[in-house]
Amino acid sequence: MNIALMAHDSKKELMVQFCIAYCGILSRHKLCATGTTGKMVAEATGLQIMRYLSGSQGGDQQISARISCDEIDLLLFFRDPMTEKSHEQNEIDLFRLCDMRNIPVATNIATAEVLIHGLERGDLDWRDILRSV
């Protein structure tokens, strides 16, 4: 599966810790991330990550483009709901695309853990079935 990783500044360390904890599972998939998040996760875990621009510089739009082309199967985006962002409309568009394309999204660690365990069990293989229809 192709998994995209994103995190607001205040959640980047949480994303790093999550990826350390689930490195074994994540290593079996293709990962991409916005710039700083990808750099931090790669340095901490040794995982191979395709890095895009930072979110505020267009990385979120680059990931949105991959979603619109059916090149992303799962999005882990640890958000800080308490901080206002100047590029929040891009995030709304990103979530809309995920809804349109039936991409599972986790915006917090609790949901991310449910998805990662489902991924490990093979529960998310339905995306392959949808693509063949």
C-alpha positions as CSV (number, residue, x, y, z in Angstrom):
1,M,0.0,0.0,0.0
2,N,1.0,3.6,-0.5
3,I,0.8,5.5,2.7
4,A,1.1,9.3,3.1
5,L,2.4,10.8,6.3
6,M,1.7,14.4,7.4
7,A,1.8,16.2,10.7
8,H,1.3,19.7,12.0
9,D,4.4,21.1,13.8
10,S,3.1,20.4,17.3
11,K,2.4,16.7,16.3
12,K,5.6,15.9,14.4
13,E,7.2,14.2,17.4
14,L,4.1,12.2,17.9
15,M,4.3,11.0,14.3
16,V,7.9,10.1,14.8
17,Q,7.1,8.1,17.9
18,F,4.2,6.4,16.1
19,C,6.4,5.4,13.2
20,I,9.1,4.1,15.5
21,A,6.5,1.9,17.2
22,Y,5.1,0.6,14.0
23,C,8.3,0.6,11.9
24,G,7.9,-3.1,11.2
25,I,4.5,-2.7,9.6
26,L,5.3,0.5,7.8
27,S,8.5,-0.9,6.3
28,R,6.4,-3.3,4.2
29,H,4.7,-0.4,2.4
30,K,5.6,2.6,0.2
31,L,5.7,5.8,2.2
32,C,5.6,9.4,1.2
33,A,5.4,12.5,3.4
34,T,5.5,16.2,3.5
35,G,9.0,17.6,3.8
36,T,9.9,18.1,7.5
37,T,7.7,15.2,8.7
38,G,9.3,12.9,6.2
39,K,12.8,14.0,7.2
40,M,12.1,13.5,10.9
41,V,10.5,10.1,10.5
42,A,13.3,8.9,8.1
43,E,16.0,10.0,10.4
44,A,14.4,8.4,13.5
45,T,13.4,5.1,11.8
46,G,15.6,4.5,8.7
47,L,12.4,4.0,6.7
48,Q,12.5,4.9,3.0
49,I,10.2,7.9,2.5
50,M,9.5,9.9,-0.7
51,R,9.6,13.4,0.6
52,Y,7.6,16.3,-0.9
53,L,7.7,20.0,0.0
54,S,6.7,21.1,3.4
55,G,2.9,21.4,3.8
56,S,2.9,25.2,3.9
57,Q,5.0,25.3,0.8
58,G,2.7,23.0,-1.2
59,G,3.5,19.5,0.0
60,D,-0.1,19.0,1.1
61,Q,-1.1,19.9,-2.5
62,Q,1.4,17.4,-3.9
63,I,-0.1,14.6,-1.7
64,S,-3.6,15.8,-2.8
65,A,-2.5,15.3,-6.4
66,R,-1.4,11.8,-5.7
67,I,-4.7,11.1,-4.0
68,S,-6.6,12.4,-7.0
69,C,-4.6,10.1,-9.2
70,D,-5.4,7.0,-7.0
71,E,-1.7,6.8,-5.9
72,I,-2.3,6.9,-2.2
73,D,-4.2,4.2,-0.2
74,L,-4.0,5.5,3.3
75,L,-3.4,9.0,4.9
76,L,-2.0,9.5,8.4
77,F,-2.3,13.2,9.1
78,F,-1.7,14.1,12.8
79,R,-3.4,17.4,13.2
80,D,-3.4,20.1,15.9
81,P,-7.0,21.2,16.1
82,M,-6.1,24.1,18.4
83,T,-3.8,26.0,16.1
84,E,-5.2,28.0,13.2
85,K,-3.4,27.4,9.9
86,S,-3.0,29.8,7.0
87,H,-3.3,27.0,4.5
88,E,-6.3,25.3,6.2
89,Q,-8.4,25.4,2.9
90,N,-5.8,23.0,1.4
91,E,-6.4,20.6,4.2
92,I,-10.2,20.8,3.7
93,D,-9.6,20.0,0.0
94,L,-7.3,17.1,1.0
95,F,-10.0,15.6,3.2
96,R,-12.6,16.1,0.6
97,L,-10.5,14.2,-1.9
98,C,-10.0,11.4,0.6
99,D,-13.8,11.1,1.0
100,M,-14.3,11.1,-2.7
101,R,-11.7,8.4,-3.3
102,N,-12.5,6.3,-0.2
103,I,-9.1,6.8,1.3
104,P,-8.9,5.8,5.0
105,V,-7.7,8.8,7.0
106,A,-6.4,9.1,10.6
107,T,-6.1,12.6,12.0
108,N,-5.0,11.4,15.5
109,I,-3.0,8.6,17.0
110,A,-6.0,6.6,18.2
111,T,-7.4,6.3,14.7
112,A,-4.0,5.7,13.2
113,E,-3.5,2.7,15.5
114,V,-6.8,1.2,14.5
115,L,-5.9,1.7,10.8
116,I,-2.3,0.3,11.2
117,H,-3.6,-2.8,13.0
118,G,-6.2,-3.2,10.2
119,L,-3.5,-2.9,7.7
120,E,-1.4,-5.6,9.4
121,R,-4.4,-7.9,9.5
122,G,-5.2,-7.3,5.8
123,D,-8.5,-5.5,6.5
124,L,-7.6,-2.7,4.1
125,D,-7.1,-4.9,1.0
126,W,-10.6,-3.8,-0.2
127,R,-8.9,-0.9,-2.1
128,D,-7.4,-3.5,-4.5
129,I,-10.9,-4.9,-5.1
130,L,-12.3,-1.4,-5.8
131,R,-9.6,-0.6,-8.3
132,S,-10.3,-3.7,-10.3
133,V,-14.0,-2.9,-10.7
